[in-house]
Amino acid sequence: MKVTIGRCLLAERLAERGMSREKLAADLRMRPERIGDYIDNKRIMPLKTAVAIARTIGCNTEELYEFE
């Protein structure tokens, strides 16, 4: 089965939790611009980053992207 990664849903997950990308970046010790790159679909999160983000905001890694 082939899976294609679609649109990043991180902005939606952050909004649901009332968290800013700057707060997430600070919690993960990342640059806010990198978080913005994921949100704007300029970069796909590496698995390690996706797991860290999911754990930090309290969701499943599969909730961070649309899949086709």
C-alpha positions as CSV (number, residue, x, y, z in Angstrom):
1,M,0.0,0.0,0.0
2,K,1.4,3.4,-1.0
3,V,0.9,6.3,1.3
4,T,1.4,9.9,0.1
5,I,1.9,12.7,2.6
6,G,-0.5,15.6,2.0
7,R,-1.0,18.9,3.7
8,C,0.5,19.5,7.1
9,L,-2.2,19.9,9.9
10,L,0.1,21.3,12.6
11,A,-1.5,24.7,12.5
12,E,-4.9,23.1,13.2
13,R,-3.5,21.0,16.0
14,L,-1.8,24.1,17.6
15,A,-5.0,26.1,17.3
16,E,-7.0,23.4,19.0
17,R,-4.6,23.5,21.9
18,G,-4.3,27.3,22.0
19,M,-0.5,27.0,21.4
20,S,1.6,29.2,19.2
21,R,4.3,28.0,16.9
22,E,6.8,30.1,18.9
23,K,5.8,28.3,22.1
24,L,6.1,24.9,20.4
25,A,9.5,25.9,19.0
26,A,10.7,27.1,22.4
27,D,9.5,23.8,24.0
28,L,11.4,21.8,21.4
29,R,14.4,24.1,21.3
30,M,13.8,24.7,17.6
31,R,13.7,27.8,15.5
32,P,10.2,29.1,15.0
33,E,11.0,29.4,11.3
34,R,11.4,25.7,11.0
35,I,8.0,25.1,12.6
36,G,6.6,27.6,10.1
37,D,8.3,25.6,7.2
38,Y,6.4,22.5,8.3
39,I,3.1,24.5,8.6
40,D,3.5,26.1,5.2
41,N,4.4,22.7,3.6
42,K,7.9,23.9,2.7
43,R,9.4,20.9,4.5
44,I,8.2,17.5,5.6
45,M,8.9,16.7,9.3
46,P,11.4,14.0,9.8
47,L,9.9,11.1,11.9
48,K,11.9,12.0,15.0
49,T,10.6,15.6,14.8
50,A,7.0,14.5,14.2
51,V,7.2,12.2,17.2
52,A,8.6,15.0,19.4
53,I,5.9,17.5,18.2
54,A,3.1,15.0,18.7
55,R,4.3,14.2,22.3
56,T,4.7,17.9,23.1
57,I,1.2,18.9,21.9
58,G,-0.5,15.6,22.9
59,C,-1.6,14.1,19.6
60,N,-0.8,11.1,17.4
61,T,1.8,11.6,14.7
62,E,-0.8,10.6,12.1
63,E,-2.8,13.7,13.2
64,L,0.0,16.0,11.9
65,Y,-0.6,15.4,8.1
66,E,-3.3,14.5,5.7
67,F,-2.6,11.2,4.0
68,E,-3.6,10.1,0.5
